[in-house]
Structure formats: structure tokens, C-alpha cells
Amino acid sequence: MLTSRVKYPHSVAHKFVVLIVEDEFLIRLNAAEMVRELGYEVIEAADAEHAIELLENTADIAIVFTDIQMPGSMDGLGLLATVRDRWPPIALLVTSGQVEPAVEDLPAGARFLAKPYVQRQLGQHLHALTG
């Protein structure tokens, strides 16, 4: 999964904070490393409940990057719907190695990235979301 490292100019992304929501520790760690190397700041959550708590207490989150399948009372699609309703300006990126959601199941403007992904693909999605 750690193949093909791509670096974007740090100045492009330095002001954007990405909240990574992934219950699998090693996958979350790898994703966080990729995102940091792309020049973004990272906050991590292991489930949707923790993600919502972070969103309520952190004003500068620009992107939520979440897995679909997670334990707890809410999966990644439920989290995306909540974020879109409560924090509409936040960009949304969802990933899964098991499920590919239909376009109509995603909130407006959300993007899907299939697992396994490489840093170049992740960077392209983050760059597109941050313009």
C-alpha cells in the first residue's frame, strides 16, 4: 500500500486539515502518513462517534476521509450524511475495499476511492476536493 509516493508542494495543502476515520489501526496509520506526506494536517478517529466529537470541537477540518464499514452505531455513509447536514462546507471522501456505494448513496459532492489505494490516487482526490 505504501507504493508510489507523490509530494505536492507543501504550500498547496498546508492550511487544510483532513480528519481520517478508520477503525483498522494500521490502515489508519498508513493513510495518515500518506496524507501528511502530501502536505496536509491530519486528525485521526477510530469510529464515527469519535469523528463527530472531533468535528464538534475542531473548527478547521476541511475534509473528512472515512471508511464505509466501521463498528459502532454509525457506518461511514451515515457519518458522511451527518457531516453534510451539520457541516456542509466540509469536503467528503469515502473509501472501502468491500463496498462500492452507488452515486445516489453518497452526499452531494462526495468522492469514492476504492481500497487498496496508493498515495497518488489519494492525493488526486484530496487536491480535487481542496481545489
CORTA-V6939 format. One record per run of one state. SS is the DSSP state (2 for helix, 1 for strand, 0 for the rest). FROM is the first residue (numbers start at 1). TO is the last residue. Records with the same first field share a line. If there is no record, write none. Layout:
SS=FROM-TO / FROM-TO
This chain:
0=1-9 / 14-16 / 22-24 / 38-40 / 46-47 / 58-60 / 68-75 / 87-90 / 97-102 / 106-110 / 115-118 / 131-131
2=10-13 / 25-37 / 48-57 / 76-86 / 103-105 / 119-130
1=17-21 / 41-45 / 61-67 / 91-96 / 111-114
